[in-house]
């Protein structure tokens, strides 16, 4: 698990002026800047926040935090994907959610982690100590408002997924997962979960998940160039299958 002391071992004190300037330009030109929690900040506010954090990479399977441990860090996801998971009573893992680029993870108030946060692929992060980020948010109410808005959006997403699990067909559940994996970017997109993990997440069997993927492929909605990736050929059809309204 990451600790801030480990990350701070390569602090800005050891960064040259030119390197620091390049890093700040990268922050100003960050490709997910307008999707991230820092979107409401002006350039000065962004540079102030940047000085509090570090860019680091989690490798596949590496944990940012474990369920039940202290949660000293918060992160913006720049690339890759994180999963939120918890342990069931029988010791098995239950995947609770996925965090794509532009997403935010961790508890700004600190405390005990309620879920494990684990990289599904090599994942680049902006990492901040929770206490410093919380103080920064207190001084920048636009960031606090952005946190609240994201929390409400996540609550809405969780409720939609609960409805799918309770009432949705197998096709709707698998299509909704593919929409989540695809995001807004161009393909090909990774399939970060195995067929078994997709089945567990969607409340289905592995065979059902495989059948639905084959069905979408035959219908020309997706292509499956490899077992761990897919191409989205007809986004509107996939959104419609998932029960998501298409807006123009």
C-alpha positions in Angstrom: 0.0 0.0 0.0 1.2 3.5 -0.8 2.2 5.8 2.1 3.0 9.5 1.6 6.4 9.1 3.1 7.3 6.7 0.4 6.1 9.0 -2.3 7.7 12.1 -0.8 11.1 10.4 -0.9 11.4 11.9 -4.4 10.2 15.4 -3.4 10.3 18.6 -5.4 13.5 19.5 -3.4 15.4 17.2 -5.7 13.8 18.5 -8.9 15.6 21.1 -11.0 14.0 24.4 -11.9 13.6 23.3 -15.6 12.2 19.9 -14.6 9.8 21.5 -12.2 8.7 24.0 -14.9 8.1 21.2 -17.3 6.0 19.3 -14.7 3.9 22.4 -14.1 3.3 22.8 -17.9 2.3 19.2 -18.0 -0.2 20.0 -15.2 -1.6 23.0 -17.0 -1.9 21.0 -20.2 -3.1 17.8 -18.6 -5.5 15.9 -20.9 -8.0 15.1 -18.1 -7.8 18.6 -16.5 -11.3 19.5 -17.4 -12.7 16.1 -16.2 -10.8 16.0 -12.9 -11.6 17.3 -9.5 -9.3 20.3 -10.2 -11.4 21.5 -13.2 -12.9 24.5 -11.4 -9.5 25.9 -10.5 -7.8 28.7 -12.4 -4.1 28.4 -13.3 -2.9 29.8 -10.0 -5.1 27.5 -8.0 -4.0 24.6 -10.1 -0.3 25.3 -9.5 -1.0 25.6 -5.8 -2.6 22.2 -5.8 0.1 20.7 -8.0 2.7 21.6 -5.4 0.9 19.5 -2.8 1.0 16.3 -4.9 3.2 13.9 -6.8 2.6 11.9 -10.0 3.1 8.2 -9.5 2.2 5.0 -11.2 0.5 1.9 -9.7 1.2 -1.3 -11.5 -1.5 -3.9 -12.2 -2.6 -5.5 -8.9 -0.9 -2.9 -6.7 -3.1 -1.3 -4.0 -3.5 2.3 -3.2 -5.2 1.3 0.1 -6.7 -1.8 1.7 -10.1 -2.1 3.2 -9.9 -1.5 7.0 -6.5 0.3 6.9 -5.8 4.0 7.3 -6.6 6.0 4.2 -3.8 8.7 4.1 -4.0 9.5 0.4 -6.4 10.8 -2.3 -5.8 10.6 -6.0 -6.8 11.9 -9.4 -6.7 9.1 -12.0 -4.8 10.3 -15.1 -4.7 7.0 -17.1 -5.5 3.4 -16.5 -8.2 2.2 -14.1 -8.8 1.5 -10.4 -11.3 -0.9 -8.9 -13.0 -0.5 -5.5 -13.6 -3.8 -3.8 -14.6 -5.2 -0.4 -14.5 -8.6 1.2 -17.6 -10.7 1.7 -18.2 -12.7 4.9 -16.8 -15.8 3.2 -13.6 -14.0 2.3 -14.4 -13.6 -1.4 -13.8 -10.3 -3.1 -16.8 -8.2 -4.4 -16.0 -5.5 -6.9 -18.0 -2.4 -6.1 -17.0 0.0 -8.7 -14.4 1.2 -11.3 -12.6 4.5 -11.5 -11.6 5.7 -15.0 -9.3 8.6 -16.0 -10.7 11.8 -14.6 -12.0 10.0 -11.6 -11.1 10.7 -7.9 -10.5 8.2 -5.2 -9.8 8.3 -1.5 -11.2 10.0 1.6 -10.2 13.7 1.9 -11.2 13.5 5.6 -8.9 10.6 6.2 -9.9 7.8 8.5 -10.4 4.1 7.7 -10.7 2.9 4.1 -14.1 1.3 3.5 -13.0 -0.5 0.3 -9.7 -1.6 -1.2 -8.5 0.5 -4.1 -6.4 -1.5 -6.6 -5.0 -0.9 -10.0 -6.6 -2.9 -12.8 -3.8 -2.0 -15.2 -0.8 0.3 -15.1 -2.4 3.4 -13.7 -0.9 6.9 -13.5 -2.1 9.0 -10.6 -1.8 12.5 -9.1 -1.4 11.6 -5.4 -2.1 14.0 -2.5 -1.9 13.5 1.3 -5.5 13.5 2.5 -5.0 16.1 5.3 -3.3 18.6 2.9 -5.9 18.1 0.2 -8.7 18.7 2.8 -7.1 22.0 3.9 -6.7 23.0 0.3 -10.4 22.3 -0.4 -11.4 24.4 2.7 -9.6 27.3 1.1 -11.0 26.7 -2.4 -14.8 26.2 -2.1 -15.1 25.4 -5.8 -13.1 22.2 -5.2 -15.3 21.3 -2.2 -18.4 21.9 -4.4 -16.8 19.7 -7.1 -16.3 16.9 -4.5 -19.9 17.1 -3.5 -21.1 17.0 -7.2 -19.0 13.9 -7.8 -20.3 12.3 -4.7 -23.9 12.8 -5.9 -23.0 11.6 -9.4 -21.5 8.4 -7.9 -24.6 7.9 -5.8 -26.8 8.2 -8.9 -24.5 5.7 -10.7 -24.7 3.3 -7.8 -28.5 3.5 -7.8 -28.7 2.9 -11.5 -26.5 -0.2 -11.1 -28.7 -1.4 -8.2 -31.7 -1.1 -10.5 -29.8 -3.1 -13.2 -28.9 -5.8 -10.8 -32.4 -6.0 -9.5 -34.4 -5.7 -12.8 -32.0 -5.5 -15.7 -31.6 -8.3 -18.3 -28.2 -10.0 -18.9 -27.8 -7.9 -22.1 -28.4 -4.7 -20.2 -25.9 -5.5 -17.4 -23.1 -6.5 -19.8 -23.7 -3.5 -22.1 -23.6 -1.2 -19.0 -20.2 -2.7 -18.1 -18.9 -2.1 -21.6 -20.1 1.5 -21.5 -18.2 1.9 -18.2 -15.1 0.4 -19.7 -15.2 2.5 -22.8 -15.7 5.9 -21.3 -15.6 8.7 -23.9 -12.2 7.9 -25.5 -11.4 6.3 -28.8 -10.8 2.5 -28.9 -9.6 -0.1 -28.7 -10.7 -0.2 -25.1 -9.3 -2.6 -22.4 -11.4 -5.2 -20.8 -9.9 -4.7 -17.3 -12.0 -7.5 -15.7 -11.8 -11.1 -16.6 -15.0 -12.9 -17.7 -15.3 -14.2 -14.2 -15.0 -10.8 -12.6 -17.5 -9.3 -15.0 -19.9 -12.1 -14.1 -19.4 -11.5 -10.4 -19.8 -7.7 -10.8 -23.0 -8.1 -12.9 -24.5 -11.0 -10.9 -24.3 -13.4 -13.9 -22.5 -16.5 -14.8 -19.3 -16.6 -16.9 -21.2 -18.4 -19.7 -23.8 -15.7 -19.8 -21.2 -12.9 -20.0 -19.4 -14.8 -22.8 -22.7 -15.3 -24.7 -23.6 -11.6 -24.5 -20.2 -10.5 -25.7 -20.5 -12.9 -28.7 -24.0 -11.6 -29.3 -22.8 -8.0 -29.4 -20.0 -9.0 -31.7 -22.4 -10.8 -34.1 -24.7 -7.8 -34.1 -21.8 -5.5 -35.1 -22.0 -3.5 -31.9 -18.5 -4.4 -30.8 -15.4 -6.1 -32.1 -13.2 -8.4 -29.9 -9.6 -8.1 -31.3 -8.3 -9.9 -28.2 -9.6 -11.5 -25.1 -8.7 -8.5 -23.0 -9.8 -5.7 -25.3 -12.8 -4.6 -27.4 -13.6 -2.0 -30.1 -16.9 -0.1 -29.9 -18.4 -0.1 -33.4 -21.9 1.2 -32.6 -21.9 3.3 -29.4 -25.6 4.3 -29.8 -26.7 0.7 -30.0 -24.6 -0.2 -26.9 -26.1 2.7 -25.0 -29.6 1.7 -26.0 -29.0 -1.9 -24.9 -27.7 -0.6 -21.6 -30.9 1.5 -21.2 -28.9 4.8 -21.3 -30.6 7.6 -23.2 -28.6 8.9 -26.2 -28.3 12.7 -26.2 -27.2 14.8 -29.2 
